[in-house]
Amino acid sequence: MEQNNRSHYLVISAALLSLALVVCAILISRPLANYTASKSFITVTGSAKKQITSDLAVWRGSFYQESDQLPVAYSNLKQDLAKVKNYLVQKGIAENSIVVSSITTTPQYIYNANGASTGQIASYRLSQDIEIKSQDVNKISTVAREATELIEQGVIFESQPPQYFYTKLNDLKVNMLAEASKDAKQRAEKMASSTGSQIGPLRSAKMGVFQITPVDSNEISDYGINDTSSVEKEITAVVNVEFSIK
């Protein structure tokens, strides 16, 4: 009787052990199946770079006059504007390309010993801005650098750094994205071949941001960069591409 019970116990134990092994095999096989499925595609990043030269320059400058008499400040500012225009024309700038802003009038108040305004006007400061846009980038660079020579003529002139742009950027972006996609495909092929696989059809492609930076710059931003301080620039296009693996 005891021998029969022992045999029955061994049979049950063996059955339970077999069941446990089957369950373990199923649990293990599921992650492996998911892993295999997740490796049925490959994601790569492709990029393309190109050096460009700015073909448009925008330059701004400003000047002002100050007097305790508003008409005097206005008259002096008109004389300064004539000097500024004459100077720029002599530098080869067409007069019709000089955009002149309206006059800004700012009262200058008297302050007491505690630094509080008394409400009394000490003088009037009148200021005016000019702006020039030109495709002659080198000429604008020179004018912006030398414009403070106007100080010798009594003009209180402030020259702003020019901004440089590339106007054919939209046309260039199409070609850059094509080059970046080609680079991504080549990278994917190398990665797949290293494991004895081949890339299949394209699953998805996502365009990244464009980086327009000074030449040899290491700047990068998640939101993209658009450098306007340099004549010579470098544009970088990035695409994220996903290929099937076969």
PLY file of the C-alpha trace (Angstrom):
ply
format ascii 1.0
element vertex 246
property float x
property float y
property float z
element edge 245
property int vertex1
property int vertex2
end_header
0.00 0.00 0.00
2.81 2.35 0.97
4.67 1.40 -2.22
1.61 2.30 -4.34
1.26 5.72 -2.65
4.91 6.48 -3.30
4.58 5.56 -6.97
1.47 7.71 -7.26
3.32 10.65 -5.67
6.24 10.29 -8.09
3.89 10.28 -11.07
2.17 13.47 -9.91
5.50 15.17 -9.20
6.81 14.29 -12.64
3.65 15.65 -14.25
3.89 18.92 -12.34
7.55 19.29 -13.27
6.76 18.74 -16.93
3.99 21.32 -16.79
6.31 23.83 -15.14
8.92 23.32 -17.86
6.31 23.88 -20.57
5.12 27.12 -18.92
8.69 28.37 -18.57
9.37 27.60 -22.21
6.31 29.61 -23.25
7.26 32.57 -21.07
10.81 32.58 -22.39
9.80 32.21 -26.02
7.50 35.25 -25.94
10.25 37.83 -25.20
12.45 36.12 -27.79
9.67 36.36 -30.35
9.16 40.03 -29.52
12.91 40.64 -29.68
13.09 39.02 -33.09
10.16 41.09 -34.31
11.74 44.30 -32.97
14.88 43.51 -34.94
13.01 43.21 -38.22
13.80 46.84 -39.00
16.69 49.26 -38.61
16.66 52.99 -37.84
19.50 55.21 -39.04
20.29 58.91 -39.25
21.62 60.36 -42.47
23.12 63.80 -43.00
24.42 66.05 -45.75
26.52 69.21 -45.59
27.12 72.00 -48.06
28.97 75.29 -47.88
27.04 78.33 -49.09
27.87 82.00 -49.62
25.35 84.65 -48.57
23.77 86.54 -51.46
21.87 89.20 -49.50
23.02 91.62 -46.81
20.83 93.73 -44.53
22.44 96.57 -42.61
20.98 99.06 -40.14
22.35 102.16 -38.50
21.00 104.92 -36.29
21.80 108.50 -35.30
20.32 111.10 -32.96
20.34 114.73 -31.91
19.49 116.20 -28.52
18.54 119.73 -27.50
16.46 121.51 -24.89
14.56 123.04 -27.80
12.60 120.57 -29.92
12.81 122.58 -33.19
16.59 122.80 -32.84
16.93 119.04 -32.33
14.70 118.44 -35.36
16.68 120.82 -37.58
19.99 119.27 -36.55
18.65 115.76 -37.18
17.59 116.74 -40.71
21.13 117.96 -41.38
22.53 114.69 -40.05
20.25 112.68 -42.34
21.54 114.62 -45.34
25.12 113.88 -44.26
24.35 110.18 -43.81
22.73 109.87 -47.24
25.54 111.78 -48.93
28.15 109.59 -47.23
26.43 106.37 -48.30
25.99 107.53 -51.90
29.70 108.34 -52.04
30.34 104.77 -50.87
28.41 103.43 -53.85
25.01 102.90 -52.24
22.04 103.87 -54.40
19.99 106.56 -52.65
16.71 104.83 -53.49
17.88 101.75 -51.57
18.27 103.71 -48.33
15.16 103.18 -46.21
14.70 105.90 -43.59
12.50 105.38 -40.55
10.22 107.91 -38.93
11.68 110.10 -36.19
11.44 108.91 -32.60
11.17 111.65 -29.97
12.15 110.84 -26.40
11.89 113.50 -23.65
14.82 113.50 -21.22
13.57 114.30 -17.71
15.29 115.98 -14.78
15.84 113.72 -11.73
16.21 114.84 -8.13
18.91 113.77 -5.68
16.92 110.64 -4.81
16.83 109.51 -8.44
13.13 110.26 -8.90
11.83 112.10 -11.95
10.69 115.65 -11.29
8.48 115.62 -14.37
10.43 118.52 -15.83
11.86 118.03 -19.31
15.57 118.78 -19.60
15.90 118.10 -23.32
14.51 116.22 -26.29
16.32 113.36 -27.99
15.32 112.74 -31.58
16.58 109.60 -33.29
16.26 108.04 -36.73
17.19 104.68 -38.27
18.31 103.71 -41.74
18.23 100.30 -43.40
19.88 99.01 -46.57
19.32 95.69 -48.33
21.74 94.73 -51.07
22.98 91.73 -53.01
26.44 93.30 -52.99
27.41 91.59 -49.75
31.04 92.74 -49.74
30.11 96.39 -50.23
27.65 96.31 -47.33
30.27 94.68 -45.12
32.70 97.49 -45.90
30.14 100.27 -45.39
28.99 98.83 -42.07
32.57 98.66 -40.86
33.50 102.19 -41.94
30.23 104.08 -41.31
31.39 105.42 -37.96
33.54 107.79 -40.04
30.40 109.92 -39.94
31.40 110.88 -36.41
34.10 113.05 -38.00
31.26 115.04 -39.58
29.59 115.52 -36.21
27.02 112.77 -36.67
26.47 110.59 -33.60
26.15 107.41 -35.64
25.80 103.82 -34.47
26.40 101.03 -36.97
24.77 97.64 -36.37
26.42 94.37 -37.45
25.09 93.37 -40.90
22.89 90.32 -41.31
23.67 87.90 -44.13
21.16 85.61 -45.84
21.04 82.99 -48.57
17.91 83.57 -50.64
17.90 80.25 -52.53
17.63 78.21 -49.34
14.28 76.58 -50.12
15.54 75.22 -53.44
18.69 73.94 -51.77
16.77 72.14 -49.01
15.20 69.70 -51.46
18.59 68.58 -52.78
20.06 68.46 -49.28
17.30 66.15 -48.04
17.88 63.85 -51.01
21.59 63.68 -50.18
20.87 63.04 -46.50
18.45 60.22 -47.41
21.09 58.66 -49.66
23.58 58.81 -46.80
21.06 57.16 -44.46
20.52 54.30 -46.91
24.26 53.70 -47.22
24.62 53.62 -43.44
21.72 51.17 -43.14
23.24 48.87 -45.79
26.57 48.78 -43.94
24.92 48.02 -40.60
22.74 45.28 -42.08
25.59 43.64 -44.00
27.68 43.45 -40.83
25.10 40.97 -39.48
24.63 39.13 -42.75
21.30 40.84 -43.50
19.96 43.13 -46.19
17.74 46.19 -45.97
14.23 45.93 -47.33
11.61 48.54 -48.20
11.56 51.97 -46.56
9.20 51.98 -43.56
9.31 55.65 -42.58
11.34 58.83 -42.96
11.38 61.91 -40.77
13.06 65.17 -41.64
15.17 66.73 -38.91
15.90 70.43 -38.44
18.33 72.32 -40.63
21.47 73.76 -39.06
22.89 76.85 -40.78
26.11 77.73 -39.01
29.40 79.53 -39.66
31.92 77.34 -41.49
33.74 74.88 -39.17
31.32 75.64 -36.33
30.37 72.91 -33.85
27.09 74.61 -32.89
23.96 72.49 -32.89
20.42 72.93 -31.59
17.35 70.73 -31.33
15.37 73.61 -32.79
17.82 74.34 -35.61
20.23 77.23 -36.13
20.02 80.03 -38.67
23.27 81.99 -38.55
23.00 85.51 -39.99
26.35 86.83 -38.78
28.59 85.13 -41.36
28.96 85.56 -45.11
30.27 82.02 -45.55
28.00 79.42 -43.97
27.55 75.68 -43.78
24.13 74.06 -44.03
23.50 70.62 -42.55
20.41 68.54 -43.30
19.41 65.52 -41.20
16.87 62.75 -41.81
15.86 59.81 -39.61
14.99 56.78 -41.75
13.64 53.33 -40.90
14.20 50.35 -43.22
12.86 46.81 -43.07
15.42 44.03 -42.63
15.31 40.86 -44.70
0 1
1 2
2 3
3 4
4 5
5 6
6 7
7 8
8 9
9 10
10 11
11 12
12 13
13 14
14 15
15 16
16 17
17 18
18 19
19 20
20 21
21 22
22 23
23 24
24 25
25 26
26 27
27 28
28 29
29 30
30 31
31 32
32 33
33 34
34 35
35 36
36 37
37 38
38 39
39 40
40 41
41 42
42 43
43 44
44 45
45 46
46 47
47 48
48 49
49 50
50 51
51 52
52 53
53 54
54 55
55 56
56 57
57 58
58 59
59 60
60 61
61 62
62 63
63 64
64 65
65 66
66 67
67 68
68 69
69 70
70 71
71 72
72 73
73 74
74 75
75 76
76 77
77 78
78 79
79 80
80 81
81 82
82 83
83 84
84 85
85 86
86 87
87 88
88 89
89 90
90 91
91 92
92 93
93 94
94 95
95 96
96 97
97 98
98 99
99 100
100 101
101 102
102 103
103 104
104 105
105 106
106 107
107 108
108 109
109 110
110 111
111 112
112 113
113 114
114 115
115 116
116 117
117 118
118 119
119 120
120 121
121 122
122 123
123 124
124 125
125 126
126 127
127 128
128 129
129 130
130 131
131 132
132 133
133 134
134 135
135 136
136 137
137 138
138 139
139 140
140 141
141 142
142 143
143 144
144 145
145 146
146 147
147 148
148 149
149 150
150 151
151 152
152 153
153 154
154 155
155 156
156 157
157 158
158 159
159 160
160 161
161 162
162 163
163 164
164 165
165 166
166 167
167 168
168 169
169 170
170 171
171 172
172 173
173 174
174 175
175 176
176 177
177 178
178 179
179 180
180 181
181 182
182 183
183 184
184 185
185 186
186 187
187 188
188 189
189 190
190 191
191 192
192 193
193 194
194 195
195 196
196 197
197 198
198 199
199 200
200 201
201 202
202 203
203 204
204 205
205 206
206 207
207 208
208 209
209 210
210 211
211 212
212 213
213 214
214 215
215 216
216 217
217 218
218 219
219 220
220 221
221 222
222 223
223 224
224 225
225 226
226 227
227 228
228 229
229 230
230 231
231 232
232 233
233 234
234 235
235 236
236 237
237 238
238 239
239 240
240 241
241 242
242 243
243 244
244 245
